[in-house]
Amino acid sequence: MNARSMIIGVAFAAALAAPTAALAQTTLVQEGCVGCHGPNAAGAVGVPSLAGRDAKELRVIMTAFRANERPATIMNRIVRGYSDEELAAAAEYFSKLKP
């Protein structure tokens, strides 16, 4: 295998892995949410349901938690660890779940 073929092979492998890495990260965000929001994000005692809510509404709420503009016990600390893209992906995911 020559150097050019090796470079192309490495680039191709990286391109294939990128979406998988992004999907894995999004899945971790979602799993983190259901830890408190319950199975299928359907809510738990004292914790609201995320399932079936409007994605834009969820993004606005999570952004407000991150900016300390919405009262929280722990959400303001949790949501700081996620990028805008991760929050948007999680919001889309939860909006598609049946409540």
DOFI-893048 format. One line per 8 residues: their letters; for each residue z, y, x of N, C-alpha, C. Coordinates in steps of 0.1 Angstrom, whole numbers. Layout:
REM DOFI-893048
A> Z,Y,X,Z,Y,X,Z,Y,X | ...
//
This chain:
REM DOFI-893048
MNARSMII> 0,-12,9,0,0,0,0,12,9 | -9,21,6,-10,34,15,0,44,9 | 2,55,17,12,65,13,8,72,0 | -4,74,-3,-9,81,-15,-5,72,-27 | -8,59,-26,-5,50,-37,11,49,-39 | 18,50,-28,33,49,-30,38,62,-37 | 33,73,-33,37,86,-40,33,86,-54 | 22,81,-58,18,80,-72,27,71,-79
GVAFAAAL> 30,59,-73,39,50,-80,52,55,-82 | 58,62,-72,71,68,-74,71,79,-85 | 61,87,-85,60,98,-95,59,92,-109 | 51,81,-110,49,74,-123,63,68,-128 | 70,62,-119,83,56,-122,93,67,-126 | 93,78,-120,102,89,-123,98,95,-137 | 85,96,-140,81,101,-153,85,92,-164 | 85,79,-162,90,69,-172,105,70,-174
AAPTAALA> 112,72,-163,127,72,-163,132,85,-170 | 125,96,-169,131,109,-174,134,108,-189 | 125,104,-198,129,103,-212,140,94,-214 | 141,83,-207,152,73,-209,165,79,-205 | 165,87,-194,178,94,-190,182,104,-200 | 172,112,-206,175,122,-216,181,115,-229 | 175,104,-232,179,96,-244,193,91,-242 | 196,85,-230,209,80,-227,219,91,-228
QTTLVQEG> 216,103,-223,226,114,-224,228,118,-238 | 218,119,-246,219,123,-260,228,112,-267 | 226,100,-264,234,89,-270,248,91,-267 | 251,94,-255,265,97,-251,271,108,-258 | 264,118,-261,269,130,-269,272,125,-283 | 263,117,-289,266,112,-302,278,103,-303 | 279,94,-293,290,85,-293,303,93,-291 | 303,104,-283,315,112,-282,319,118,-295
CVGCHGPN> 309,122,-303,312,128,-316,319,118,-326 | 314,106,-326,319,96,-336,333,91,-332 | 337,94,-320,350,91,-316,361,97,-325 | 358,110,-329,367,117,-338,362,118,-352 | 348,119,-354,342,121,-367,340,108,-374 | 344,97,-368,344,84,-375,331,77,-374 | 331,64,-378,319,56,-378,307,63,-386 | 296,63,-380,284,69,-386,286,84,-389
AAGAVGVP> 296,90,-382,299,104,-383,302,108,-397 | 307,98,-405,310,101,-419,323,108,-422 | 330,112,-412,343,119,-413,355,110,-412 | 366,116,-409,378,108,-408,389,118,-413 | 402,113,-414,413,121,-419,414,134,-411 | 412,145,-418,413,158,-412,401,162,-403 | 391,154,-403,379,157,-395,367,156,-404 | 359,167,-404,347,167,-414,336,157,-410
SLAGRDAK> 328,154,-420,316,145,-418,305,154,-412 | 298,147,-403,286,154,-397,273,148,-403 | 274,136,-409,263,129,-414,256,137,-426 | 243,139,-425,235,145,-435,236,160,-436 | 244,166,-427,245,181,-427,232,187,-421 | 229,199,-424,218,206,-419,219,208,-404 | 208,204,-397,208,205,-382,211,219,-377 | 205,229,-384,207,243,-379,221,247,-381
ELRVIMTA> 227,243,-392,241,246,-395,250,240,-384 | 247,227,-381,255,220,-370,254,227,-357 | 242,232,-354,240,239,-341,247,252,-341 | 247,259,-352,254,272,-353,269,270,-351 | 274,260,-358,289,257,-357,293,253,-343 | 285,244,-337,288,240,-323,287,251,-313 | 277,260,-315,276,272,-306,288,281,-308 | 292,283,-320,304,291,-323,317,285,-317
FRANERPA> 318,272,-317,330,266,-311,329,268,-296 | 317,267,-290,316,269,-275,319,283,-271 | 316,293,-279,318,307,-276,332,311,-281 | 341,302,-285,354,305,-290,354,315,-302 | 343,315,-310,342,323,-321,346,316,-334 | 349,303,-333,353,296,-345,367,289,-341 | 377,290,-350,390,283,-347,388,268,-345 | 395,263,-335,394,249,-332,407,244,-325
TIMNRIVR> 410,231,-326,421,226,-319,415,220,-306 | 404,213,-306,398,207,-294,383,209,-293 | 376,211,-304,361,212,-304,356,223,-294 | 363,234,-293,359,245,-284,359,240,-269 | 368,231,-266,368,225,-252,357,214,-251 | 356,206,-261,346,195,-260,332,200,-259 | 328,209,-267,314,213,-268,310,221,-256 | 319,227,-248,315,234,-236,308,225,-226
GYSDEELA> 310,212,-227,304,203,-218,290,199,-220 | 284,204,-231,271,200,-235,261,212,-234 | 249,209,-230,238,219,-230,233,222,-244 | 225,233,-245,219,236,-258,210,225,-263 | 203,219,-253,194,208,-257,201,196,-262 | 212,193,-256,220,181,-260,226,184,-274 | 231,196,-276,237,200,-289,226,199,-300 | 214,204,-297,203,204,-307,199,190,-310
AAAEYFSK> 198,181,-300,195,167,-302,205,160,-311 | 218,163,-308,229,156,-316,228,161,-330 | 226,174,-332,225,180,-346,214,174,-354 | 203,172,-347,191,166,-354,195,151,-358 | 201,144,-349,205,130,-351,214,129,-363 | 225,137,-363,234,137,-374,229,141,-387 | 220,151,-387,214,155,-399,206,144,-406 | 201,135,-399,193,124,-405,201,112,-410
LKP> 214,112,-407,223,101,-411,226,103,-426 | 227,92,-433,232,93,-447,247,94,-448 | 251,104,-456,266,107,-457,273,95,-464
//
